Amino acid sequence: MSTLSLRIPDSTHDRLKDWAKKDKLSINQFVSTAVAEKLAALATLEYLDARAQKSSKAKFDAALDQVPHGETLPQDRWPV
């Protein structure tokens, strides 16, 4: 495990303390979780971008052509 020294504004630190307390977590746990969530979101964007690079409008249209045409089911209409 690594140690990280972080400088943040007092107002941010106060809000961080409040949210960590509300979540019944230590500040360390709260920050570690927040960083992990951000890294997961960035990895997801990277993955989706890589998938998009492999695709094309033609492949998208071909996939849509496989969807049967017909009346929309009631549960698929908005609002449900």
C-alpha positions in Angstrom: 0.0 0.0 0.0 1.2 3.5 -0.8 1.0 6.7 1.1 -0.1 9.9 -0.6 0.2 13.4 0.8 -2.5 15.6 -0.6 -3.1 19.4 -0.3 -6.7 20.5 -0.7 -8.5 23.7 0.2 -10.0 23.8 3.7 -13.5 24.1 2.3 -13.0 20.9 0.2 -11.6 19.1 3.2 -14.6 20.2 5.3 -17.0 18.8 2.7 -14.9 15.7 2.4 -15.1 15.1 6.2 -18.8 15.6 6.1 -19.5 13.2 3.3 -17.1 10.5 4.7 -18.9 10.8 8.0 -22.4 10.5 6.3 -21.1 7.4 4.5 -19.7 6.0 7.7 -16.2 5.8 6.2 -12.8 7.2 7.1 -11.5 10.0 4.8 -9.0 7.5 3.5 -11.7 5.0 2.6 -13.8 7.7 1.0 -11.0 9.1 -1.1 -9.7 5.6 -2.1 -13.2 4.7 -3.2 -13.7 8.0 -5.1 -10.4 7.5 -7.0 -11.2 3.9 -7.8 -14.6 5.0 -9.2 -13.0 7.6 -11.3 -10.4 5.2 -12.7 -13.2 2.7 -13.5 -15.1 5.4 -15.4 -12.0 6.4 -17.3 -11.3 2.7 -18.2 -14.8 2.3 -19.4 -14.5 5.3 -21.7 -11.2 4.0 -23.0 -12.8 0.6 -23.6 -15.8 2.1 -25.4 -13.6 4.3 -27.5 -11.5 1.3 -28.6 -14.7 -0.6 -29.5 -16.0 2.4 -31.4 -12.8 2.5 -33.4 -13.4 -1.1 -34.6 -16.9 -0.3 -35.8 -18.4 1.5 -38.7 -21.7 2.9 -39.8 -22.1 0.0 -42.2 -21.8 -2.5 -39.4 -24.3 -0.5 -37.3 -26.8 -0.5 -40.2 -26.3 -4.2 -40.8 -27.0 -4.9 -37.1 -30.2 -2.8 -37.2 -31.3 -4.6 -40.4 -31.5 -7.8 -38.3 -34.1 -6.3 -35.9 -37.5 -7.5 -36.9 -39.8 -4.7 -38.1 -43.3 -4.6 -36.6 -45.5 -3.1 -33.9 -43.7 -1.9 -30.8 -44.5 -3.9 -27.7 -46.4 -1.9 -25.0 -43.5 -2.4 -22.5 -41.1 -0.8 -25.0 -43.1 2.4 -25.4 -42.5 5.6 -23.5 -43.7 6.2 -20.8 -44.0 2.7 -19.5 
